[in-house]
Amino acid sequence: MNLRRVDLNLLTIFDAIMTEGSITRAAARLGMTQPALSNALTRLRRLVDDPLFVRIGNRIVPTARAEALALPVRQALDLAERALSGHPEEPDREEIRIFTLAVGDVGETIALPHVLTRLRRETGRTPRLRLRCAPPETIENELGNGAVDLAWLVFPVSIQEVNSEPVMQDEFVCVVPAADADKQMTKERYLAIDHVVLGAEIAADVPGFGGWRRRRIAMEVHDYAPLATLVATAGLAATLPKRLAQHYSAIYGLAIQPLPFEMPPAIIHQAWPRALDRDSTHIRLRRAFKAAAI
């Protein structure tokens, strides 16, 4: 193939579609209109004689040829970017770089497996990550001083040194043992049964959650994994975000029931130090987490 006859901007467009998993989001990321990006994709399809992306339901899915092209195209773009920025040594530095994450149970359980798969596909290697667990106020301070590189929190961070954006909204549900699946979850039953809760919930002030403080709390645990185990084995109930409830229900056979009262949704905000705004490796990391939250 004669590269002089190839519009190399098509590689940037291909990489954006692979990264975003959406024509609309790729166009927004590149500052293009959706018809212009679709026309460019048509030209690239003709060039490689492959559809590259096919629509399945509401998603576009890369073909085998696209999957094979993803890593070499990303590496070529990275190499060109580093050469033009005057930092050709960056790959070695990037390989030993460790990012510290504080993404909580939702981020670790729901998002992280997808993030690892995506970053391996894009970079050809497993990223070096360190998971951090601490109270929200501590995480906020560590974001400000750069000790934490990326966090998922249930509130937007307000300090000047940190950026944040909402990435996920989820409703709360109640989980009970499978044997209790046919018992209707009324308000009276919710308040009468024994609950297992996260220790952090005891002091939490959640507006609109009328039943929160009046639950019969039998046990406090430190995260959602032992909480789900106790629901399955000790006949307790628990309240948790729906996506986590679905995850643990598939493992332990728990029954998911709606709460018998109104409660505001859980909104997860992704936060990072402003100093990393234009860091290409960090941009790739936070885009991967954001995509996993959808």
Secondary structure as GFF3:
##gff-version 3
##sequence-region A 1 294
A	DSSP	three_ten_helix	3	5	.	.	.	ID=ss1
A	DSSP	alpha_helix	9	20	.	.	.	ID=ss2
A	DSSP	alpha_helix	23	30	.	.	.	ID=ss3
A	DSSP	alpha_helix	34	48	.	.	.	ID=ss4
A	DSSP	beta_strand	53	56	.	.	.	ID=ss5
A	DSSP	beta_strand	59	62	.	.	.	ID=ss6
A	DSSP	alpha_helix	64	85	.	.	.	ID=ss7
A	DSSP	alpha_helix	90	95	.	.	.	ID=ss8
A	DSSP	beta_strand	98	102	.	.	.	ID=ss9
A	DSSP	alpha_helix	104	106	.	.	.	ID=ss10
A	DSSP	pi_helix	107	111	.	.	.	ID=ss11
A	DSSP	alpha_helix	112	123	.	.	.	ID=ss12
A	DSSP	beta_strand	128	131	.	.	.	ID=ss13
A	DSSP	alpha_helix	136	144	.	.	.	ID=ss14
A	DSSP	beta_strand	150	153	.	.	.	ID=ss15
A	DSSP	beta_strand	162	170	.	.	.	ID=ss16
A	DSSP	beta_strand	172	176	.	.	.	ID=ss17
A	DSSP	three_ten_helix	178	180	.	.	.	ID=ss18
A	DSSP	alpha_helix	187	192	.	.	.	ID=ss19
A	DSSP	beta_strand	194	198	.	.	.	ID=ss20
A	DSSP	three_ten_helix	199	201	.	.	.	ID=ss21
A	DSSP	beta_strand	216	221	.	.	.	ID=ss22
A	DSSP	alpha_helix	224	234	.	.	.	ID=ss23
A	DSSP	beta_strand	238	241	.	.	.	ID=ss24
A	DSSP	alpha_helix	242	252	.	.	.	ID=ss25
A	DSSP	beta_strand	255	258	.	.	.	ID=ss26
A	DSSP	beta_strand	266	273	.	.	.	ID=ss27
A	DSSP	three_ten_helix	274	276	.	.	.	ID=ss28
A	DSSP	alpha_helix	280	293	.	.	.	ID=ss29
###
